[in-house]
Amino acid sequence: MCAARNALQKSAVLGLLLPLSAAFGAEPAAEHISLWGGGGVGAMLAGEGAVFVNGHKMGMLSATLPGQKFRVRLMKGSLERTEGIQSGTGDNDVDYQGFDVVVTEEATHLPVAFAIGAARYEEAFHRGYPDQDLGGSAFVHRWGPHVSVLRSWEFGRFAQAWAELDLHYIPYDTRQVVLFLDVGVGLRL
């Protein structure tokens, strides 16, 4: 049920973006949709597990707006925390899904693009978090902002490679600041 809802949300966003591009009179060949996937490393700069480096994986669906100066991305990722966490605490991953708006290289006239957005984070905490411990665990969700610096390279008509540096703020009771460095490949349609 949740997967169907997520697919419907992504389809709705793309369904809104494509007519919007036509309304601005942009040529269809100028806009594109990209699917990106990749991974890298993530480190907590503040919060439980700070200074430990862990694995990170992410995937994105991206749509370029008219004029190629802005792009909207939907993303899903997970910081696979194994270092700096007490053993036996269950699911320690920091999972998230969110969106951002990218100001592309065409707009910045720099070799990199910049993004700002928000994500919904999911972590397992004790039931009753944060006020009381009712035993057991439950997933707790919080929204927080993130910023990114990214670069992509095109290979042929449909292939892309990308690298990205992201800074996420996760507002649980113990505030977490996470830095991700990722690389990956993409398919441009």
N, C-alpha and C positions, 0 to 999 in steps of 0.2 A: 504494500500500500504506500509506504514511504517513498520507494523508488519511483512508483508511478507519479506521485505528487511532485517529486523533484524533476522528472522528465517533463511534466506538464508546465511547471514554472519556467524551465529553460526554453521550452517551445514558445511560451507566451512572450517572453522577453525578445526572442528572435523574431517572432511574429509582429511585434511592435516596431522593432528596429528596421526591418526591411521596407515596410511602407513609408516609414519616416524618411528613409534615404530617397525613395522615389518622389516624395513630396517636395524635397529640396531640389529636384531636377538633376540629380547627379547621374552620371552615366553608370549603367549597371556594372561595367567592367572595372570601375574604380573601387568599388567596395568589395570586401571579401569576408568570408567566415573561415576561422582557423580552429583546428583542434590541436592542442598541445599537451604533451605529457612528459614528465621527467622527474628528477629527484636530485637530492644532494644532501646537504648537512644543515642542521639547525642547532642553535645553542641558546639557552636561556641566559639573558644578560642580567635579569633580576627575577627572583622567585625561586621556588623549590627546584633544585637540580641545576642552579646557576653554575656556570663555568664548564659544564659537561657538554660534549658534542654528541649529538644523536643523529640518526638517519631521518630524512624527510622525503616524502613523495607527494606529488601533486599533479592534477590534471586541470585543463582549462578549455573553455569554449569562448571564442572571441569573435566579435563582429565589428568591423571598421565602419565608421560613420561617414557621411558624404564629405568629400574633400580630403580624406585620408589623414586628417589631423588629430582625430580622436578615435578611440576604440573602447568598447565596453566588453568586460570579461566576466564570466562566471567561473568560479574556481572551487575546487575541492582538494583538501590536502590532509596530511597526517604527519605529525612529528612522532616518530616511533621511539619513545623514551625507554631506554634500557639502562642508561648511566645516571648515577646520582639520585636514584629512587630506591626507597626501602623495598626489600624483597617481600613477596607475599601480599602485595597491595592490589592485585588484580590488574584491570585495564589502566595503564599509565599513559596511554597515547593522548596527545592533544589533537583531536580531530576538528576540522573546520570546513565550512563552506561559506562562500560569500561572493562579492562582486567588487569591481573597481572600474574607474574610468582612467584610461591611459591617454596621456598627451604624447603623441608620437614624435619621432625624429623630424618629420616634415614640419611640425609645429614649433619644435624647440630649436631647430637648426643646429642641433648637437648630435653626436654619434649615439646618444642614448635617449630613451623615452622615460617618462615618469608616470607613476600611477598613484592614486589615492582611492581608498575604499573602506569597506567594512566587512567583517566576517562574523559568523555565528560559531562560537567555539563550544566543544563538547568534551567534558572531562568527567571521570567517575569520582564521586565523593561519597562520604557517608550519608545515609538517608537523614534528612533534617538539616543538611548543610545550609548555612553556616552556623545557625543558632544552637542546634542540639544534635547529639548523635543518637539516632533511633535504631541503630544496628543495621547491618547490611550496607549495600551501596546502591547508588542511583546516578544516572547521568545528569549533570547540571549544565545548563546552557547559558552563555553570556555573549553579548555582542561587543565588539571592540574594533577600533580603527587599525588600518595598516597603510604603509607607504612602500613604494617600490621604485627601484631603478632597474631598467631592463634594456636588453639589446637583442635584436634578432637579425639573422642573415638568411637570405633566400638562396636556395639551390635549385635551379631549374624553375619550372612554372608552378609546381605544387608543394615543394619541400621547403622547410624552414628549420633552422637551428636557433636556439635561444639560450641566453644566460640571464639570471635575475638575482637581485639582492633585495630581500624584503625585510621590513621591520614591523612586527605585530605587537600590539598592546592588548593583553588579555585581562579583563578586569574582574578576576575572582577576589576573594578576601585577601589572599596573598597575591599582590599584583605581579603579573608576569610580563616581561618584555622579551620577545624572541626574535632572533636574527636568523634568516634562512639564506643560504646560497645554493641555487639550483641551476642545472643545465638540462636541456632536453631537446626533443624534436617536435616538429609540428607538420600538419597537413593543411595547406591553404587551398580553399575551394573558391 
